């Protein structure tokens, strides 16, 4: 069998879910019309291109986010913005003004940084955190976690932790703990610090001010200003170039080479000039046309896969995340990495740190909509089992928080008294129409259109990590019956 034919079969197997089979010796119809050269080339490029887009989407998305968060100032409060190796610290809990998607939480203040460890390690310093929940995830440019620091893994602090690049082999200063090596020179640091109440925000800001990122060459030097650079390259605009997506992907893969363990896929993609050091502009025009289609179709597939995971564990309409989430690429689950991990959340915590259950439907399997009224009832003593805390947050279809007059975006364990849980249980009312008085206490405002909910559990118990805990179903609240005449 010719090499190109073998690759085509492999690509079709990948993009069709393994259903397509070809009998090598099957007789061919004598009257079959010849396929135009440009037609098969375009279809081949589209088939392999969809697989490549799925694999490389996190590189493409992170190139966009890095540019936006480092080099492109935004309206205050709507996006992260900080120089390389410097933290952006959210000064207030995320609100509906933030529009970058990613299903942000409303429980913690984020501390976000793009870190460059291509030349030297960068050291994260944290203060004593007492009994407060906090966590820092360290994700490679492919969105897979490679290390974490936090209450669960390191206790209350203080501590100094070195973010180390793939080629670093020297010694570190005394008292500095080396994290696992990053597989890529660029690292996304995602920090979260729990806020107990609106009045607690100012204290959390004081803690954030003590989070430090220090390049190794500046370690131990007092009264020295750390350099601020925003020198990151800008992704190309697909509106101006049908191959912009692939040119951006190639540059991102060149800058952040994929692991050697994935070389087989990289070799496949290289047949279409996709990958480190490749140039899609040198392709035959028919191949280029197929890749242009693949970028569009691949994005549509990821958006659908984000909402429709047939292998997910679903209990009472609540969908557990894929067990591989957080490090899906390390486990060869590239569709999970692209759709649920990257597109759906930018990065994702390891299951031991947090598990997020998502609900798009009610108890009858119908899509959640602000045109209806719902309730979510936890029996006494049956709240989500999490050692740190839990929350239930409302999102519109674009993965952002929902604007509402109370500026309430979630119901959390911090809002529930142990006494009321023990005696009565907890009933959460979910609807668009405003509630007042006692009924508004546990009201979670919904948009007019479609929405979804995320139930977050931090430091979850084993039954959640193992995906056997049963959450209550979201029930439609029917209007009261009119009295009979």
C-alpha positions as MATLAB code, in Angstrom:
seq = 'XXXXXXXXXXXXXXXXXXXXXXXXXXXXXXXXXXXXXXXXXXXXXXXXXXXXXXXXXXXXXXXXXXXXXXXXXXXXXXXXXXXXXXXXXXXXXXXXXXXXXXXXXXXXXXXXXXXXXXXXXXXXXXXXXXXXXXXXXXXXXXXXXXXXXXXXXXXXXXXXXXXXXXXXXXXXXXXXXXXXXXXXXXXXXXXXXXXXXXXXXXXXXXXXXXXXXXXXXXXXXXXXXXXXXXXXXXXXXXXXXXXXXXXXXXXXXXXXXXXXXXXXXXXXXXXXXXXXXXXXXXXXXXXXXXXXXXXXXXXXXXXXXXXXXXXXXXXXXXXXXXXXXXXXXXXXXXXXXXXXXXXXXXXXXXXXXXXXXXXXXXXXXXXXXXXXXXXXXXXXXXXXXXXXXXXXXXXXXXXXXXXXXXXXXXXXXXXXXXXXXXXXXXXXXXXXXXXXXXXXXXXXXXXXXXXXXXXXXXXXXXXXXXXXXXXXXXXXXXXXXXXXX';
ca = [
       0.000    0.000    0.000;
       1.326    3.448   -0.861;
       2.411    5.638    2.067;
      -0.053    8.437    1.210;
      -2.884    5.936    0.972;
      -1.991    4.533    4.410;
      -1.983    8.015    5.881;
      -5.344    8.798    4.311;
      -6.855    5.667    5.813;
      -5.411    6.564    9.224;
      -6.797   10.096    8.997;
     -10.239    8.855    8.036;
     -10.198    6.355   10.889;
      -9.406    9.148   13.325;
     -11.947   11.638   12.003;
     -14.775    9.123   11.670;
     -14.368    7.604   15.110;
     -12.920    4.333   13.833;
     -16.083    3.193   12.026;
     -14.755    3.337    8.456;
     -13.057    0.170    7.213;
     -11.535   -0.543    3.791;
     -11.043   -4.039    2.406;
      -7.668   -3.855    0.706;
      -8.513   -6.436   -1.934;
     -12.129   -5.475   -2.564;
     -12.959   -5.352   -6.298;
     -13.374   -1.864   -7.704;
     -16.211   -0.984  -10.116;
     -14.903   -0.959  -13.669;
     -17.064    2.038  -14.518;
     -15.815    4.192  -11.635;
     -15.028    7.700  -12.826;
     -11.502    8.967  -12.111;
     -11.251   11.387   -9.172;
      -9.879   14.799  -10.024;
      -6.423   15.306   -8.528;
      -7.385   18.558   -6.831;
     -10.513   16.991   -5.328;
      -8.799   14.114   -3.530;
      -5.996   16.369   -2.360;
      -8.467   18.784   -0.840;
     -10.383   15.985    0.899;
      -7.180   14.405    2.172;
      -6.030   17.738    3.595;
      -9.409   18.307    5.216;
      -9.406   14.843    6.814;
      -5.899   15.042    8.231;
      -6.393   18.732    8.977;
      -9.351   18.094   11.306;
      -7.209   15.637   13.263;
      -4.347   18.157   13.347;
      -6.666   20.952   14.444;
      -7.972   18.806   17.301;
      -4.434   18.002   18.397;
      -3.074   21.537   18.062;
      -6.056   23.603   19.206;
      -4.600   24.333   22.691;
      -1.456   25.738   21.063;
      -3.577   27.967   18.832;
      -5.875   29.097   21.656;
      -3.011   29.785   24.058;
      -1.181   31.844   21.447;
      -4.290   34.017   21.244;
      -4.724   34.262   25.005;
      -1.043   35.034   25.606;
      -1.174   37.886   23.109;
      -4.397   39.216   24.578;
      -3.336   38.925   28.218;
       0.227   40.186   27.740;
       0.236   42.662   24.870;
      -3.298   43.851   24.217;
      -4.739   46.149   26.903;
      -8.432   45.628   27.551;
     -11.128   47.537   29.320;
     -10.441   47.308   33.043;
     -11.890   44.191   34.622;
     -12.785   42.463   31.356;
      -9.583   40.486   30.848;
      -6.261   39.575   32.416;
      -3.358   41.853   31.489;
       0.242   41.635   32.744;
       3.818   41.562   31.439;
       5.663   38.278   30.982;
       6.734   36.754   34.339;
       4.405   39.092   36.222;
       1.075   38.343   37.853;
      -2.235   39.764   36.890;
      -4.185   39.774   40.148;
      -7.938   40.041   39.932;
      -8.983   42.710   42.408;
     -12.576   41.600   42.646;
     -14.511   38.426   42.098;
     -15.302   37.714   38.449;
     -18.523   39.321   37.273;
     -20.578   39.409   34.089;
     -18.306   42.227   32.829;
     -15.618   39.631   32.093;
     -16.333   38.298   28.584;
     -13.377   36.037   27.700;
     -15.349   32.851   28.357;
     -13.767   29.821   29.974;
     -16.562   29.434   32.573;
     -14.767   31.477   35.292;
     -15.566   30.828   38.931;
     -17.066   33.352   41.329;
     -15.446   31.855   44.450;
     -11.824   32.886   44.213;
      -9.644   35.756   43.091;
      -7.515   34.711   40.154;
      -3.780   35.290   39.919;
      -2.682   34.634   36.341;
       0.721   34.815   34.679;
       2.369   33.855   31.422;
       5.848   32.657   32.362;
       8.839   32.194   30.064;
      11.300   29.574   31.316;
      13.187   29.174   28.039;
      16.290   30.889   29.472;
      16.065   30.269   33.214;
      13.687   29.115   35.938;
      11.192   31.493   37.502;
      10.531   31.127   41.233;
       7.028   31.429   42.700;
       6.944   32.647   46.307;
       3.856   32.393   48.487;
       3.259   33.637   52.045;
       1.760   31.828   55.012;
      -1.851   31.133   53.942;
      -3.103   29.922   57.359;
      -6.224   27.807   56.799;
      -7.330   29.537   53.583;
      -7.854   27.486   50.429;
      -5.524   28.374   47.556;
      -4.070   26.592   44.550;
      -1.682   27.268   41.690;
      -1.835   25.184   38.529;
       1.099   25.089   36.149;
       0.063   24.224   32.597;
       2.276   23.743   29.562;
       1.449   25.531   26.317;
      -0.599   22.487   25.307;
      -2.911   23.130   28.319;
      -1.814   19.980   30.206;
      -0.876   20.409   33.857;
       2.605   19.348   34.896;
       2.659   20.571   38.512;
       0.555   22.188   41.235;
       1.086   24.058   44.498;
      -1.621   24.648   47.062;
      -3.310   23.855   50.339;
      -3.926   20.245   49.324;
      -0.412   19.520   48.075;
       1.812   21.814   50.146;
      -0.161   22.904   53.198;
      -0.392   26.487   54.334;
       3.063   27.730   53.283;
       5.160   29.824   53.102;
       7.321   28.441   50.295;
       9.404   29.064   47.194;
       8.837   26.901   44.112;
      10.908   26.912   40.921;
       9.124   26.673   37.561;
      11.752   24.874   35.502;
      12.045   24.641   31.730;
      12.507   21.417   29.777;
      16.299   21.761   29.390;
      17.317   23.149   32.805;
      19.859   20.955   34.619;
      21.645   23.280   37.085;
      21.304   23.552   40.855;
      18.753   25.786   42.557;
      19.292   28.055   45.573;
      18.827   26.628   49.048;
      15.216   26.680   50.181;
      13.807   26.631   46.654;
      11.770   23.551   45.733;
      11.933   22.450   42.099;
       8.602   21.597   40.524;
       8.344   18.942   37.837;
       9.903   20.211   34.610;
       7.620   22.023   32.225;
       7.498   20.210   28.868;
       7.310   23.580   27.069;
       9.281   26.844   27.438;
       6.073   28.798   28.034;
       3.888   28.145   31.072;
       0.470   29.404   32.092;
       0.194   29.852   35.862;
      -3.388   29.864   37.124;
      -3.734   30.762   40.802;
      -6.929   30.788   42.849;
      -7.408   32.199   46.353;
     -10.669   31.655   48.188;
     -12.738   34.711   49.142;
     -15.058   34.098   52.090;
     -17.266   37.144   51.571;
     -17.274   40.572   49.865;
     -15.746   42.006   53.032;
     -12.856   39.532   52.711;
     -11.693   40.809   49.316;
      -9.325   43.435   50.717;
      -7.470   40.862   52.816;
      -7.117   38.513   49.849;
      -5.609   41.389   47.875;
      -2.957   41.686   50.600;
      -2.149   38.005   50.165;
      -1.969   38.405   46.392;
       0.523   41.232   46.784;
       2.832   38.698   48.447;
       2.700   36.246   45.540;
       5.980   36.826   43.719;
       7.502   35.603   40.465;
      11.287   36.009   40.364;
      13.602   34.930   37.525;
      16.500   32.917   38.932;
      19.105   35.558   37.944;
      17.292   38.078   40.180;
      16.875   35.747   43.167;
      18.261   37.176   46.398;
      18.742   40.657   44.988;
      17.046   43.358   47.031;
      15.550   46.602   45.760;
      15.843   45.525   42.133;
      13.016   46.139   39.699;
      12.175   43.058   37.697;
      12.122   43.602   33.921;
       8.757   44.010   32.249;
       8.444   42.773   28.704;
       5.401   42.357   26.533;
       7.401   40.998   23.623;
       5.171   38.161   22.467;
       4.178   37.550   18.864;
       0.701   38.273   17.578;
      -1.327   35.440   16.027;
      -2.441   35.989   12.464;
      -6.016   36.990   11.714;
      -8.107   34.382    9.801;
     -10.167   37.229    8.366;
      -7.108   38.299    6.380;
      -5.589   34.909    5.548;
      -7.398   31.561    5.091;
      -4.237   29.808    6.357;
      -3.796   32.081    9.387;
      -4.835   29.365   11.833;
      -2.223   26.943   10.521;
       0.533   29.529   10.355;
      -0.217   30.427   13.981;
      -0.239   26.752   14.973;
       3.082   26.137   13.234;
       4.726   29.049   14.988;
       3.323   27.958   18.367;
       4.521   24.368   17.833;
       7.949   25.614   16.760;
       8.227   27.709   19.898;
       6.796   24.975   22.147;
       7.785   21.644   20.590;
       5.459   18.721   21.357;
       6.749   15.697   23.296;
       8.771   13.063   21.473;
       6.197   10.490   22.560;
       3.755   12.112   20.123;
       6.134   12.076   17.165;
       3.956    9.709   15.157;
       1.188   12.277   14.951;
       3.664   15.061   14.227;
       5.055   13.024   11.322;
       1.532   12.591    9.941;
       0.787   16.301   10.159;
       4.124   17.117    8.531;
       2.881   15.571    5.276;
       0.738   18.718    5.046;
       3.409   21.104    6.327;
       1.834   21.292    9.798;
       4.144   21.249   12.821;
       7.413   22.662   14.111;
       9.409   24.369   11.373;
       6.731   23.747    8.743;
       5.279   26.231    6.232;
       1.772   25.606    4.875;
       2.273   28.380    2.304;
       4.441   25.941    0.330;
       1.589   23.476   -0.114;
      -0.274   22.731   -3.322;
      -3.347   25.048   -3.556;
      -5.691   22.046   -3.275;
      -4.095   21.027    0.015;
      -4.363   24.626    1.200;
      -8.070   24.684    0.380;
      -8.600   21.499    2.391;
      -6.760   22.896    5.386;
      -8.777   26.114    5.262;
     -11.948   24.005    5.453;
     -10.473   21.834    8.201;
      -9.882   24.821   10.481;
     -13.524   25.865   10.181;
     -14.944   22.356   10.460;
     -12.547   21.412   13.262;
     -13.731   24.326   15.367;
     -17.353   23.292   14.868;
     -16.517   19.750   15.959;
     -14.839   20.972   19.146;
     -17.801   23.168   20.012;
     -20.149   20.219   19.589;
     -17.860   17.842   21.476;
     -17.743   20.293   24.375;
     -21.488   19.950   24.834;
     -21.972   16.329   23.758;
     -19.677   13.742   25.332;
     -21.349   10.338   24.870;
     -18.828    8.602   27.144;
     -19.387   10.902   30.120;
     -20.861    9.637   33.381;
     -24.215   11.405   33.725;
     -26.259   11.176   36.925;
     -29.577   13.022   37.245;
     -28.616   15.288   34.352;
     -25.260   16.222   35.902;
     -22.320   15.330   33.718;
     -19.045   14.346   35.340;
     -15.896   15.546   33.562;
     -13.636   13.115   31.708;
     -11.294   11.436   34.232;
      -8.319   12.526   32.122;
      -9.195   16.222   32.442;
      -6.214   18.325   33.471;
      -3.655   16.085   31.766;
      -5.683   14.716   28.865;
      -2.932   15.076   26.282;
      -0.500   13.088   28.426;
      -3.057   10.263   28.240;
      -3.550   10.549   24.484;
      -7.064   11.986   24.755;
      -6.630   14.904   22.378;
     -10.317   15.548   21.761;
     -10.869   15.869   25.516;
      -7.838   18.151   25.738;
      -9.062   20.381   22.928;
     -12.780   20.556   23.742;
     -13.367   20.125   27.464;
      -9.959   21.093   28.818;
      -8.825   23.961   26.562;
     -11.885   25.381   24.801;
     -14.181   24.770   27.771;
     -11.913   26.003   30.547;
      -8.519   27.182   29.168;
      -6.942   24.857   31.751;
      -8.441   22.354   34.189;
      -7.472   21.236   37.680;
      -6.481   17.654   38.355;
      -9.466   15.681   39.741;
      -7.881   15.384   43.192;
      -7.842   19.195   43.389;
     -11.329   19.867   42.075;
     -14.109   18.198   40.127;
     -16.687   20.249   38.230;
     -20.016   18.694   37.277;
     -21.986   20.368   34.474;
     -25.747   20.392   33.904;
     -27.303   21.452   30.597;
     -30.606   19.635   31.103;
     -33.339   19.223   33.698;
     -34.668   16.009   35.285;
     -36.565   15.211   32.079;
     -33.528   15.650   29.853;
     -34.752   18.958   28.404;
     -32.380   21.884   27.844;
     -32.251   24.418   30.664;
     -33.849   27.732   29.714;
     -34.792   30.944   31.434;
     -38.317   30.483   30.088;
     -38.884   27.941   32.897;
     -38.485   27.919   36.675;
     -36.466   25.220   38.418;
     -35.455   24.032   41.858;
     -32.474   22.025   43.047;
     -33.108   20.369   46.426;
     -30.492   18.793   48.679;
     -31.940   16.630   51.485;
     -30.681   17.331   55.035;
     -27.028   16.425   55.404;
     -26.626   15.628   51.698;
     -24.757   18.684   50.392;
     -21.851   18.070   47.985;
     -19.021   16.250   49.810;
     -15.964   18.479   49.494;
     -13.247   19.090   52.080;
     -12.584   22.709   51.055;
     -15.855   24.116   49.645;
     -18.416   23.812   46.841;
     -20.362   26.207   44.629;
     -23.058   26.127   41.939;
     -22.553   28.795   39.267;
     -24.779   30.002   36.420;
     -23.462   30.505   32.851;
     -24.980   31.665   29.597;
     -24.270   29.766   26.386;
     -21.075   31.752   25.685;
     -19.402   30.396   28.866;
     -19.669   33.717   30.726;
     -21.453   34.733   33.907;
     -25.015   36.023   33.646;
     -25.789   39.672   34.329;
     -28.495   40.123   36.969;
     -29.727   42.850   39.358;
     -28.316   41.149   42.490;
     -24.906   40.560   40.892;
     -25.266   37.035   42.249;
     -23.614   34.447   40.059;
     -23.471   31.421   42.330;
     -24.811   29.683   45.421;
     -21.974   28.424   47.627;
     -21.309   26.402   50.751;
     -20.344   29.675   52.424;
     -23.944   30.881   52.080;
     -25.485   27.813   53.731;
     -25.782   27.511   57.508;
     -25.102   24.130   59.048;
     -28.267   24.473   61.119;
     -30.601   24.984   58.155;
     -28.938   22.137   56.259;
     -29.364   19.763   59.183;
     -32.987   20.676   59.857;
     -34.458   21.435   56.452;
     -31.936   20.673   53.741;
     -31.208   23.234   51.050;
     -33.461   24.278   48.156;
     -31.998   26.449   45.389;
     -34.465   28.309   43.151;
     -33.296   28.832   39.562;
     -35.184   31.242   37.293;
     -34.976   34.465   35.298;
     -37.852   36.259   37.002;
     -36.658   38.121   40.096;
     -37.553   36.880   43.578;
     -37.830   38.952   46.733;
     -38.004   38.448   50.464;
     -37.152   35.053   51.967;
     -37.534   33.378   48.560;
     -34.572   35.376   47.238;
     -32.155   33.926   49.814;
     -31.189   30.945   47.644;
     -32.240   32.378   44.275;
     -29.800   31.772   41.429;
     -30.672   34.218   38.602;
     -30.889   32.768   35.088;
     -30.775   34.502   31.698;
     -33.804   34.665   29.440;
     -32.339   32.146   27.024;
     -30.421   28.906   27.407;
     -27.971   28.374   30.260;
     -25.952   25.735   32.076;
     -24.777   25.194   35.629;
     -21.426   24.092   37.014;
     -21.232   22.416   40.417;
     -17.664   22.889   41.638;
     -16.201   20.776   44.419;
     -12.769   21.685   45.792;
     -10.702   18.965   47.436;
     -13.604   16.613   46.733;
     -14.203   13.394   48.619;
     -13.331   10.098   46.955;
     -16.915    9.389   45.894;
     -16.822   12.470   43.660;
     -13.348   11.764   42.277;
     -14.503    8.210   41.509;
     -17.705    9.617   39.917;
     -20.173    7.649   42.047;
     -21.736   10.463   44.107;
     -25.357   11.181   43.164;
     -26.287   14.884   42.858;
     -29.993   15.826   42.915;
     -31.794   16.449   39.623;
     -32.879   19.915   38.510;
     -36.659   19.874   38.712;
     -39.093   22.113   36.824;
     -41.256   24.105   39.238;
     -44.859   24.042   38.089;
     -47.170   26.974   38.811;
     -49.557   26.352   41.712;
     -52.889   24.880   40.763;
     -55.783   27.261   40.667;
     -58.492   26.502   43.231;
     -61.486   24.718   41.796;
     -64.603   26.830   41.388;
];
